Amino acid sequence: MNYEHLKKEDPEVYELIQKEAGRQKEGLEMIPSESYASAAVLEATGSILNNKYAENYPGRRYYGGCVNVDLVERLCQKRAKEAFGLGDNYHVNVQPYSGSPANLAVYVGLLNLGDTIMALRLDHGGHLTHGNPANLSAKAFKFVHYEVNAKTETLDYDAIEKLAFEHKPKLIVSGFTSYPRIIDFKRMHEIAKSIGAISMVDMSHISGLIIGGVHPSPFPFTDVVMTTTHKTLRGPRGAMIFCKKEYKEQIDKGVFPGMQGGPHEHTIAGIAVALKESMTPEFKEYTEQIIKNTKALAESLMEEGLKLISGGSDNHLLMIDLRPFGPGRGIFIEKALEAAEISVNKQPIPNDPSPPFYPSGIRLGTPAVTSRGMKEQEMQKAGKLIARIVKEFALTEMPLDREKRASAVKEFAASLENHPTIKEVKSQVIALASKFSVPGVD
Ligand SMILES: *Cc1c(COP(=O)(O)O)cnc(C)c1O
């Protein structure tokens, strides 16, 4: 990208962007919700469409001068339906600002405040907006949470069905933030229908995998499907809501005026570009490689003796279970890996003995490194480097006394400076990453 104006006018912001570009290139980006948007996506998102107000929907805006943005939005809608192979029985709204407001727009559009919604617990892999007590969703609606099976750490559909019969929710949500296995969307839909509930899939993490055909699609049966556009899909930060025609009016009203004002037409243009890219053979290859890479990474970690939640992965992410080392060690590993230029996130795992800010898991994903062209061989190497860090640094004890935890983390972070293992792993990470260019950054 050419930032010549920014460089002249605001060197401070320019410098920070340059630094972040360096960070995105130098290390391994292994946060599963991240990937690299292409330069074309970034150009559309950074375009003058930013300047236009266009409240309401194409053809019935509250503002004049919407002729071009109407066409942009309609093109985006057309491509969204094409990418998922949808016909006239589905509608798509491409205006949500991001995944969180999109989920709230669905709830607000379809339900009455206080209605019951069923979703997966946050610490078992659900999202904040799936009824976490700290989120507006839980304050405005009554949530009943299902769990993963304690032994298999995968969804137990019979147990979900039983819970649904017991609580009769109006809406059942599947699709998660931290679940490494295939989801049986068909079964989830059937459970919803058996009690007269609306089925909803939040495919934020896996929408790219679904377009690529490497994860079963929630279409053509699911009633409402939400996705963010910036995860495996590689678009700008935004979201889309698909729904069967019968819910069109409620969903559109839920988004505008229910949750939002003017849509971000520059983002919608960026989504349109990402959708066009998603229908190419290269994109399909990228999604197939994501699956192969995650499997290779999982194998590499398990060969090193590490335990993975559910024993592996079918998709783009996996979770290391750090409980064998002791509770609450996730934050140490996140910090140690960050010091070695591997970006991951600490993650609550099913039946975590430790609270969410000091969880006992680490979540890793391959979409970003796959976008750089890395393959199984690189994942094998990355797995060995990650395992080395885990085995050395997960031995650090997390104090049981809550008051002492923050200072323990601080002390730990300071101990990483000039640590010989970190230095050695970091130089190998940089050597590995430097062989691959970065889409949209290089
Ligand atoms: C990322 C995510 C969201 C929220 O997206 P934001 O754009 O961060 O608000 C919603 N649901 C799921 C399952 C997600 O993974």
The ligand as a Gaussian input file, in Angstrom:
#p B3LYP/6-31G(d) Opt

LIG

0 1
 C      -15.483000     -13.401000      15.955000
 C      -16.818000     -13.891000      16.307000
 C      -17.907000     -13.027000      16.481000
 C      -17.779000     -11.521000      16.636000
 O      -17.156000     -10.824000      15.731000
 P      -16.578000      -9.337000      15.975000
 O      -16.440000      -8.875000      14.600000
 O      -15.321000      -9.519000      16.739000
 O      -17.594000      -8.572000      16.748000
 C      -19.156000     -13.571000      16.670000
 N      -19.329000     -14.900000      16.730000
 C      -18.308000     -15.767000      16.593000
 C      -18.576000     -17.225000      16.670000
 C      -17.015000     -15.295000      16.402000
 O      -16.009000     -16.159000      16.313000

